[in-house]
Amino acid sequence: MSDTNEVQETGFQLTDMEAQGAPREGERDYTQARSAADLEAVFDVPVQISAVLGHSRMHVSELLRLAPGTVLKLDRKVGEAIDIYVNDRLVARGEVVLVEDKLGVTMTEIIKSDR
């Protein structure tokens, strides 16, 4: 077996590395891990992050009767993972944690998109 893959119709040859997607000499490999400096242009782009503990449905009349201290029944159980959204897109699941008397979220699973 040769070290090149040939396409007979065009006479074009690819080395095994090029056939596997490696960049040609002089080309930049965009699949390599990028450093924080490469992303500097997007550091100031605002994003909305939401940590969803659960959902509940109610009538407007019930909503108007809510007061401080009211307990809402959610569709999740204690200890279940919460959903983490960035700009209304599910990106991760996590757990609620207490850090210095403040609530926080620890990511436990990253959700891979189909894009």
N, C-alpha and C positions, 0 to 999 in steps of 0.2 A: 504494500500500500504506500502511495507517495505522500509527501508532506504538503501537497496542495490539493484543493478541490477545484476541478475544472468545470466550466460551463461550456459545452461544445458549441452551442449556437452562436455565442458572441466572442468566443476565444478569450474571455475574461477569466483570470485566475485569482483565487483568494488563498492566502496562507491559512493554515488551520487556526491560528490565533485570530485572524480577521473574520473567519467564518464563525467563530465563537463570539464575536462582538467586540473584540479588542480594537482599540483605535489604531489607525495607521500611523506611521512615523510622522511626527510634526503635528498630529491632531491631539486635542485635549481629551482626556478620559473623564466624561461627566458622570460616570458611575461610581467614581471614588468618593469616599466620605468627604464631606465638605467641612471646613472649619467655620467657626463663628464669624470670622472676618468676611467670609464669602457671603454671609447672610445679612451683613450690616445694613444694607439698603432697606430691609423689611423690619428692622427692629422697632421703628416708630409707628408701624401700621397697627391701628387699634383692632382688637378682636373682642368678641363677647364670649365669655366662658360661663357655662351654667352647669351646676352639679344638681341633678334631679334625684331627690330622695324617693319620690313616688308621685302618684297621681290620685286625685279624688274628684268625683262628680257630685255636683249639688245644684239645687235650684237657686235662683237669684235670691229668693226670700231667705233661704238658709245662709247664704253668703252675707246678707245684710245683718243677720243675727250674730255673726262671729264677734267675739270680744277677746281681749287679751286673756290668755290662759285656756282658751278653747282647744280641745284636743280633736284633731282631724284624723279620721281613719284613712290610711293610704293603702295602695294596692301592693305594697311590699312588706315583707316580714323583717323583723329586727335581725341585723347581721347580713342581709342580702346586699349584694353589690349595688352601688348607685351608678347612674349613667352620667358621663361627663361629655358635654357638648361644647364645640367651638364653632361659633357662628351658625348655630342651629344644625350642626352636623355631629352625629355621634362619633367620637374619636377614642373613647376609653371607658373603662369601668373601674371603680375604685371603692375605697372604704372611708368612712368618716373617722377622723382622728381628732384628739384634743391636744393642742399645742399651746402651752402657756396660757391656759384659760380661754383659748379661742378655738373655734372649730376649723378644721382643715380637711383636705382630701388627699389620700394616698392612692396613686394609680396602681392598680393591680393587673390590668389587662389592657393592651392597646388593640383597638379595633381596626383591622386593615380594610381599606375601602376597595371596591372593585374597579376603581378608575385606573 
